[in-house]
Amino acid sequence: MRTTKIEWTDRTWNPVTGCTKLSTGCVHCYAEIMAHRLKAMGVDKYENGFTLTLHEDVLDEPLKWKRSHTVFVCSMADLFHDNVPFDFIDKVMDTIRQTKHHRYQILTKRASRMAEYFSQTDVPKNVWLGVTVESPTELVRIDSLRGLQATIRFLSCEPLIEDLGTLDLTDIDWVIVGGESGVKARPMKPEWVRSILQQSEEQGAAFFFKQWGTWGSDGVKRNKKANGKVLDGQIIQMMPQLAMS
């Protein structure tokens, strides 16, 4: 059963909440806005707002899910934030290794710290690793990801706020693209998306177009649902080829 509105996953698991801004894609962070909203609603888990918080009490949550799920880990945080100790990440990985019937998607902007962690331990077979690449400045993150022995390696180009130019997608299985949402959203140009689509097709990476966001392909600002997820008359939401044992 889907319990999240994120199109490319069906569950979220947040043993860590909160973060700090790192790059240009963080400026209008959706998780920060949501965390403050949940705090205002009196949700206990978010009593610290968007201050980074470790939640030992939910580490065993996926063990209770008997059906197989695709699980986005830390949708409200960055698991590889500098203030998340490696021994806590070990506990997250222990749960992942105990629940081989789930697929776990871990996305980070802190690619070098993720690479440091996995230089000391194997990536679990049921883990997909990804990095956020929202502008050319962040292309270096792809190299940190490329060197890791993950079942699936993916890029999240969301919010895409600049033309990424030429991409080396060697050993990258999946590319997700989406525009920014919210009252202060920055527009995403169609030619940026088409360029990533073309390069994904040429280099054999699956392409998933998530949404236009607040700004449509016509450059008009409106409700993100009204702008939809159609690119040049098509909905292109490919998933990577699964090669999990």
C-alpha positions, -999 to +999 in steps of 0.1 A: +000+000+000+014+034-010+018+057+020+036+086+003+029+110-025+065+106-039+059+088-073+090+068-074+086+051-040+058+037-019+069+042+017+091+065+037+112+057+068+127+086+088+151+074+115+167+109+111+148+142+107+162+176+101+191+189+082+212+220+073+214+237+039+243+227+018+238+238-018+216+258-041+189+232-043+184+235-005+173+271-006+135+264-006+137+229+011+103+212+011+113+190+041+121+221+062+087+236+054+070+203+062+089+198+095+079+232+108+043+225+097+043+192+116+058+209+147+030+235+146+005+206+144+019+191+176+034+160+160+058+147+187+084+134+162+089+170+150+091+188+183+126+200+173+113+213+140+141+210+114+169+206+139+187+174+131+174+147+154+181+109+156+151+087+163+162+054+179+126+045+185+118+040+148+149+019+138+128-013+139+098+001+120+105-017+087+106-050+105+069-047+111+061-043+074+054-079+062+047-070+026+075-060+003+080-022-001+102+003-019+113+025+010+128+060+007+151+064+037+152+098+053+128+118+031+129+144+059+167+145+064+201+135+049+213+102+064+249+111+056+248+145+073+281+152+092+261+152+125+248+116+120+274+093+136+285+063+116+275+041+145+239+053+141+241+047+103+253+012+112+220+006+131+201+018+100+220-007+079+214-035+104+176-030+100+180-029+062+200-062+062+174-078+084+146-069+059+157-083+026+121-083+013+122-044+011+141-022-014+157+009+002+164+041-016+190+064+000+195+098-015+221+123-003+237+156-011+267+146+010+282+121-016+317+122-002+306+112+033+285+084+018+315+072-001+336+074+031+310+053+050+308+026+024+346+024+021+344+006+055+314-017+048+296-033+019+264-017+005+235-040+013+221-058-018+187-043-012+199-007-012+197+018-041+221+047-036+215+082-051+228+117-051+211+150-058+224+169-088+205+202-092+231+223-110+265+219-127+283+227-094+271+194-080+282+171-109+312+161-088+287+141-066+282+116-095+318+105-093+315+097-056+284+076-064+298+059-094+325+042-074+301+025-050+290-011-055+253-005-052+226-026-069+211+006-083+228+040-086+206+070-093+205+107-097+178+131-085+179+162-105+152+179-085+148+207-081+165+212-115+174+248-114+201+250-142+211+233-174+234+205-163+253+204-196+271+172-206+266+143-183+288+112-178+262+086-168+286+056-168+274+031-142+243+053-134+211+033-137+183+058-132+178+096-135+149+114-118+141+150-130+116+174-114+109+211-111+107+231-079+074+237-061+063+265-037+056+302-038+093+310-043+100+282-068+125+288-095+115+278-131+128+248-149+133+251-187+121+224-210+154+223-229+172+213-197+149+184-192+151+173-229+189+173-227+189+150-197+164+127-214+184+125-245+216+118-227+199+092-205+186+074-236+220+075-253+238+062-222+213+036-212+199+051-180+162+049-172+146+083-171+118+094-147+101+127-152+084+135-118+068+169-123+071+204-137+065+219-102+051+254-098+063+267-133+049+250-164+067+241-196+052+272-210+068+294-184+036+301-166+034+300-129+005+280-115-005+252-092+019+223-096-009+198-102-021+219-131+013+218-146+014+181-143+041+157-154+038+156-192+069+162-212+064+169-249+031+151-249+043+120-229+045+108-194+080+092-191+084+075-158+108+046-163+121+025-134+156+010-134+162-026-143+161-046-111+189-071-106+184-079-070+190-113-055 
